[in-house]
Amino acid sequence: MKQIVIIASSLLLVLLFVGFSFVPDDTPEAGKKAFVDQTCGLCHSAEAAGIPRNPNEKNPDFSGVDSDVM
């Protein structure tokens, strides 16, 4: 029983450190890629990032939402 607790604790500790080693990519390029990949541009635009407004849609432009990302 003691060995199971030690193994489980060690595994949990390793998973905890591995989880913190993955930092999300928050560069402007990553934000633009996510916007395009998730097809947000079908209804919205981000003209400041070079994603034009769909003339058939009246939905808002997201250019000013977070100027550090877009």
C-alpha positions in Angstrom: 0.0 0.0 0.0 2.8 2.4 0.8 4.4 1.8 -2.6 1.1 2.7 -4.3 0.9 6.0 -2.4 4.5 6.8 -3.3 4.0 6.0 -7.0 0.8 7.9 -7.2 2.3 10.9 -5.4 5.3 10.9 -7.7 3.1 10.7 -10.8 1.0 13.5 -9.6 4.1 15.7 -8.9 5.4 14.9 -12.4 2.1 15.8 -14.1 1.9 19.0 -12.1 5.3 20.1 -13.3 4.6 19.0 -16.9 1.4 21.0 -16.9 3.1 24.2 -15.9 5.8 23.8 -18.6 3.2 24.4 -21.4 2.7 28.1 -21.8 0.0 29.2 -24.3 1.1 31.1 -27.3 -0.3 34.6 -26.9 1.4 36.3 -29.8 -0.5 38.4 -32.3 0.1 35.8 -34.9 -1.4 33.1 -32.7 -4.5 35.3 -32.0 -5.0 35.9 -35.7 -4.6 32.2 -36.5 -7.2 31.2 -33.8 -9.6 33.9 -35.2 -9.2 32.5 -38.7 -9.2 28.8 -37.7 -12.3 29.1 -35.6 -14.1 30.8 -38.5 -14.9 33.9 -36.4 -14.4 35.9 -39.6 -17.6 34.5 -41.0 -19.5 36.9 -38.9 -16.9 39.3 -37.4 -13.9 41.2 -38.6 -10.7 42.4 -37.2 -9.7 45.0 -39.7 -6.7 46.1 -37.7 -5.2 42.6 -38.1 -6.0 42.5 -41.8 -9.2 40.4 -41.5 -11.8 42.3 -43.5 -15.4 42.8 -42.7 -17.9 40.6 -44.4 -20.1 43.1 -46.3 -23.2 40.9 -45.7 -22.9 41.0 -41.9 -23.6 43.8 -39.5 -21.7 42.2 -36.6 -19.0 44.2 -34.8 -15.3 44.6 -35.7 -13.1 43.2 -33.0 -10.1 45.4 -33.8 -10.2 47.4 -30.5 -11.0 44.5 -28.2 -7.4 43.9 -27.1 -4.9 46.0 -28.9 -2.0 44.0 -27.6 -3.2 40.9 -29.3 -4.7 42.1 -32.6 
